[in-house]
Amino acid sequence: MKYLHTMICVSSIEDTIAFFAVLGMKEIRRYSSEKGRFTNVFLAAPGDEAVPLELTYNWDPEVFTESRKFGHLAYAVDNIYDTCNALIAHGVTGTCRDHSPLA
C-alpha cells in the first residue's frame, strides 16, 4: 500500500492557497473539469511533492459543515477489489473506489 494524498473541500481556492503558503506549501498542479464542475489544486511542501494536499473546489455553491470539509485519504493498493473485500470482512463500512491518477 502507498499513501497518495489527503483531500479537503474548500470554499475559496485563493484564500486556501494563501493560508497554506504561509506554511511554505506551493501549488504543484491544477485540474479543472467543466463536466464535473470542480477544480482540484494540489499543494506540497518543497521536497515533499510525492504526498500532496488536494484542495477540491466545487463550482456550484455549497455550505460546508465541519464534517463535510474533509474529503478523503487516498492510497494505492495492488488490488482494489481484494482490499475492499478484506475491509468488508473486518466490518469496515464506507466506499472503496477505483480512481485513475490525474495526468
Beta strands, then each sheet from edge to edge (+ up, - down):
strand 1: 2-9
strand 2: 26-33
strand 3: 38-44
strand 4: 53-58
strand 5: 70-76
sheet 1: 2+ 3- 4+ 1+ 5-
end
